[in-house]
Amino acid sequence: MTDDADDELTYADTGVDIEASESATAALIDAVGDSEGDYAGLLDIGDRYLALATDGVGTKLLVAEALGDYSTVGIDCIAMNVNDLVAAGVRPVAFVDYLAIDEPDDNFAEQIGEGLAAGADQADIELVGGETAVMPEVVKGLDLAGACVGLADKDGLFDGAAEPGDTLVGWASSGIHSNGLTLARTATTRDHEYTDRCPFEGYETIGEALLEPTRIYTELLTPMRAHGVRGAAHITGGGWGNLQRLGEHRYVVDDPFDAQPVFDFVQEQGNVSDAEMHTTFNMGTGFVAAVGDDATAADLAAATDGRVIGHVEASDDHDAGAGVSIRGLDL
């Protein structure tokens, strides 16, 4: 990392301003009316909730295009949707995809289909259809998004709110997942190409490391319910700020999973600050749950591949107020 502040890269510098995005989202919600639920829209259908989530792959598709490898982006598309349902305590059931392209291409369409099938298998959901739209005047290249439907008993949803004194259990990410890729791409291509040899182990090229598919967390739903999880957070866009969805408390994260080498590489190449990295990326921990009892939290971590990563404090008991304390940062 250089010492020249002028070279320091931020997410906003690359064209993605999280605050502006949240403001636009709020304006949209105000116009159409808010729905019940945070990570998913919930519809009361009697004794259960029908839940819906929608998301896309984002600019990770540009890395896939550069490498000519679309085999994993379908997994990302499934993951970004089902993980949001799991964070709400909802069992994902079925998925539909929407592929927008500028011109038909059987090769990448087949690869995307294979990825979608692999993601659906990992998530234990059904692919029930989709749509391919050819729109050369609207789309350059392609865009891939989808929607996932889930069901939850009325008493099966997580409350969605942490309380001071709760213990935080976390689960590792598989890498960058499918958020912050605009920053990651801009940083890594300052002095490199996606096809350059990867400087750390596990991948042949830099692009391959960026394409590591998003981890799917559906297997956590049953054990989280069994261990009385109050609420969960999918660490996506906005990074560790996602914990604030569980309430305006102080989240003290003193034992997160180690960040994978790809994060160190992005930070070094883009001269990205520690704070910017943690408010953009998952930094090694992709999913977090709040549990009311220390022993129960430890049992949950032991029953899965998670671990206790921290705890929740009252915001007025901390000089910095509400936010996240992690790796010496107050976010």
Sequence and secondary structure as in RCSB ss.txt:
>XXXX:A:sequence
MTDDADDELTYADTGVDIEASESATAALIDAVGDSEGDYAGLLDIGDRYLALATDGVGTKLLVAEALGDYSTVGI
DCIAMNVNDLVAAGVRPVAFVDYLAIDEPDDNFAEQIGEGLAAGADQADIELVGGETAVMPEVVKGLDLAGACVG
LADKDGLFDGAAEPGDTLVGWASSGIHSNGLTLARTATTRDHEYTDRCPFEGYETIGEALLEPTRIYTELLTPMR
AHGVRGAAHITGGGWGNLQRLGEHRYVVDDPFDAQPVFDFVQEQGNVSDAEMHTTFNMGTGFVAAVGDDATAADL
AAATDGRVIGHVEASDDHDAGAGVSIRGLDL
>XXXX:A:secstr
  S GGG   TGGGT  HHHHHHHHHHHHHHH   B SSSEEEE SSEEEEEEEEE TTHHHHHHHHT  TTHHH
HHHHHHHHHHHHHT EEEEEEEEEEESS  HHHHHHHHHHHHHHHHHHT EEEEEEEEE TTT SSEEEEEEEEE
EEETTTS      TT EEEEEE SSSTTSSHHHHHHHHTSS  TTSB SSTT SBHHHHHT      GGGHHHHH
HTTEEEEEE  TTGGGGGGGG SSEEEESS     HHHHHHHHHHT  HHHHHTTS TTEEEEEEES HHHHHHH
HHHTT EEEEEEE GGGSTT SEEEETTEE 
